[in-house]
């Protein structure tokens, strides 16, 4: 059985601009540590080949120390490593990819045209291309299926299969026609489950470490196993610090102190580490006089790498009163009522959010 590590979207040297400088630097160090740990796990699992599907770095001008650390970790694996640069770390002649000699076990695609590296001892040929600019037209795949020759044929591609895109859009039909055994894809950070297109099993690696609250939870990579021509994929989890988004129901709270007490209790229950980035979304119906103190709430998360609180609560409504109220509250409520009772769930949700924001503003509540 042949085992392959398929990773990508490492985004090493990300800015982490939402963090204080020292926390951002710590986060970048954690990215490197998580990547090194992933490679060590792959070695322990008996991986014979490493595929990196682009955006290994978040920028075309990464810190030289990060570049050296990256290549040192790859050389330490002792197995062939193939890299296909993506839209964030695209290849340019004389750019950072050329800044130091490649380790002898590292193979880099450096043209926008399809090329390949053959590894006869492994029975594998890896096809791929490089982004050479921030965007790329449809990838240059073969129009006819790769001829079977006893080798396992793998496509390594930073590409977008979700639809029209400026990032090497790849259609299901084109991938099926090319006839690879496996497509090791990068670019989509929240991957769908592995899917078969014709004879080709395709999977995205997913992100290694989240860079914001839009990438919550653990990142990782894929462990690809090839046994007698059969390809299977299993996820590997990264140990990088996570972005955690958590909903907290503070319904019934009469004042800001009650909200603060619930937030403090929830943080204690979650037991986050100092490297955790936590966003709490406050939900539920609260008294109209309940105005949480933003600064007081944020102090509760001072021991975390990053802490945010989003107020999505709704003031308790006396609808019978509001129907007759001649003031601003009543007028605003009656103006939104048709949409609050609309047939569309999306319309009702939007109207409810408008009501929450409007009542908060009319009450003088600061929105978190």
N, C-alpha and C positions, 0 to 999 in steps of 0.2 A: 504493500500500500504506500502511495505517495501522499505526503501531507504538505500543504502549502499555506503560508500565512498571507492573507489578502487584507491589506490595510490601506488607509488613505485619509484625506481630509484631516491631517494632523494639525495643520494651521499653527505650526511652531512659530514663536515670536509674535503672537497676537498682541494687539495693543492693550486690551482689557481696560479701555478708557473709563469705564464706570467705577473702577477701583481707585483707591488711593495709590500713589506711586509704589510704596513698599509692598502693598498687597498685589498690585499688578505684576511686579517683578517676581513675587513668590508664585503667582499663578503660572507665569511663563516657565519658571523652574519646574513646577509640577508637571507641565506638559512634557518636558524632556524626560523627567523621571518616569512618567507613565508609559512613554514610548519605549524606554529602555526596559522597563518591567515587562511590557508586552513581548518584546524580542526575547527576553529571558524565558518567558513562559513558552514561547514558540520553540525555543531550543529544547526545553524539557519535554515537549510533546513530540519531538522527533521531526520537526519541519525541515524539509530539504530545499525549499525555495520560498523567497519572500517577494511579494508583488505589492508595490506602492502606487495607488491609482490617483496620484496628483494632489495638489495643494498640500504638499508636505510642509510648506512654509506659508505663512499668511501674507507674505510680501515678497517682491523681487529684490528687496534690499534687507535681508535678515542680518542679524548680528553675526559677524564672522565667528565668534565663539560658539554660537548655536550651530552654525553650519559644520564646524569641526567636530562638535560633540555628536551631531547627527551621523556623520560619516564614520566616526569612530565606533559608534554603536552598531552600525551596519557591518563594518569590517569584522567586529567581534563575533557576529553570528556564524561566520565560517561557511555560509552557504550562499549560492547565487542570489543576488537582490536585483530586481528590475524595477525601474522608476519611469513613470510617464508623467511629466510635468503638467500641471493644470492651469486654470485661468488666474489663480492668485500667485503662483510661482513659475510663470511661463519661462520657457528657455529663450535666451538671447545670446548671440555670440559674444563672448567676453563677459557675460553676466556672472552672477554668483555661482551658478552651476559649474562654471569653468574656473572658479577662484582657487580651488585646490585640486590636485590630481585625484581622480576617483580611486578608491580602494580596488584592488584587483578582482574582488568578487561582486562589484557593483556595475550594473549595465544601465545606461541612460538613453532613452529615446530623445533625440534633439532635433527632429524635423517634423513638419506638419504632415508629411506623407507617411503612409503606413510602412513600417519596417518590421523586422523580427530578429529575435535572438534564439538560437537553437542550443538546447542542452541535451545532447544525445545520451549522456549517462543517466539522465532522469527520464528520458523518453518524452520530453516536453519541448515545444516551440512556443515562445511568447511573442505575440504580435502587438504592436502599439504605435503610438505617435505622441508628439509633444505639442502642447499649446505653445505658439511662438509669439502670441499677443494676448491681450486681455479677453478676446473673444475668438470664436472659431466657427466656421460653417460646418455643415454636416461632415462627420468623420469619413475619411477615405477608405471605407471597407471594400473588400473584394465583392464583385457583383455575382460571382459564382461561388459555390461552396468550396471551402478548402479541401483539397484532395486528400483522402485518407491514405496514410503511409505508415501506419503503426505507431505514430507519435500522437501525443495528446496536444491539441491545438488550443491555445488560450489567448483571448483578447484582453489586453490591459488598457483601459480607456477611461479618461476623465470625460464624462459625457452625460447628457441630459435626456432621459427617456420619458420625461413627463409631458412633452409637447413642444410647441414652437419655442425656440430658445436661441440665445446668442452664444451658447456654450456647448458646441458640438452636439446638436440635437441628433438623437439616434432613434430611428423608428423600429418597431417590433419586426416589421417585414424585412428591413435591411439586415437586422441582426440574425433573423432566421435564415435568410438567404446565404449569409456568409458561412454558416455551418461550423462555427467553433464548438469545441466541447464545453468550454466554460468562458464566460465573460466576467472579468474582474473589474467592476465599475467603481468610479468615484464621482463626487460632486453633489449628490443628494444626501443631505445629512440625516434625514429621517427616512431611512430606506423602507421600502415595501418588502414583503417576504421574497425570498428567491423565487424566480419564475422561469419557466421554460419557453423558449421561442424556437420552434422547430426542434432541432437536436441540441440546441445551446441552452445550458443552464446559466442564467445571469443573476448576479447579486451585487448590491452596493455594499461597500465596506462599512458605511456609517461613519460618524465622527469619532475621533479618539477622546476628545475632552470638550465639553460644552464651552462656548464663548459668551453666552448670554442666557437670559431666562427663556428665550425661544428655543433653547436646546437643553431642556431639563433632563435630569437623570443621568445614569451611567452611559458613557460611550463605549466603544469597543472596536472589534474587527471581526473577520471571518476566518474560520479554520476550514480549509478545503481539503477533502479527502478524495483520492482517485484510486479505485480498486477495480482491476480488470475492466477498465473503460467506464466504469460507473462513477459519476461525480456526485458528491454530497457536500453540504455546507452546514457548519454549526457555528453559532456566535461565540466570541470570546469577549469577556467584559474587561474594560479598562479600570484601573484603580485611581484614575485622576479625580480630583475633587469635583463635586457636582454642583450644578445649579438646581435648587429645589424650589418648586412652586407649590404652595400649600394653601388650601382654602380653609378658613376658620369662620364658623358660624357664631356671630356675637348677637344673634337675635334676642330681643328683649332687654338689651342693655339700656339703662336709664341715663347714664352719664359717661363722660370720658374715662373716669377712674375705673368703672366696671369693664370697659373695653381693655384698658391697660392691664388689668388683673388677668383677663382671659388670654391676652397675648403673651404675658409672662409665663403663664401656666403652659401654654401650647409650646413655647420655645423649650421649656424644661422637658416636656414630654417627647419632643422630637429629638432631643439630645444631639444637636448638630456639632460637628467638629469646628475648630477655628478656621479651617480652610473652606467651610461650606458657605455658599452664597444662597441666601434664603429670601424668597418673596412670599409674604403672607397676604392673601386676598381676603379682606373682611367682608362677609356677606350676612344677610339676614335683615329683619326689620327692627329698627331701634327707635327710641323716643326721639321726637323732633328736636328736643333740647340736648340730645347726646352729641357732643362735639369733642371727639378725641384730640388730645394734644399731640401734634405730629412729632415735635422734638422729644417729648417724653417717651413716645412709642419707639422711636429710632434708637434712643439710648439703651433700650432693652437688648438690642442686637450689636452692641459695641464690640463684643468678643468675637464676632463673625467676620469673615473676609468681606462680605457685602450683605446688607440687610435693607429690604424695601418693604413698605406696607402700602397696599392699594385698598382704598375704601370703596367697596362696591355695595355698601349697605343701603337700605331704603327706609326713609322715615315712616313710622306707623301712620296710617291714614285713616281719618274718620270720613269715609266716602260720602255718608249721608250729609255731613256738615259741608264738605267741599262742593257737593252738588248745588248748594244754596249760597255758599260764601260769595260775597260780592267783592272780596279783595283779590289781590294778585294770586294767592294760592288757589282759590277757587277757579279763577279765570284760566289759569295755566292748566289745572287738572281737567277742566271741561274741554279745553282745546285739544288735549291729548287723548281724551276718553275714546273717541272713535277708533284710534289706532291701538289703544290698549285692549280693545275688544275685537280687533281685526281678525280676519281668517288666517292670515299668514303668521306662523310662529316667529319668523324673522322680524316681521313688522311689529309684533307685540313686544319682542325682546328689545328692539330699538326704542320703542316708545317708553318702555319701563326704564331704560337707561337715561333717556331724556328727562323723564319725570324725576329720577333720583338726582341728576345733576342740577336740574332746575330748582327743586325744593331745597337742595343743599345751598345753592347760591342765595335763594330768597331767605333762608334761615341764617345766613352769615357763616355757614360751616365751611371750614377749609377742607378742600378735597385732597386726600392723600394720594 
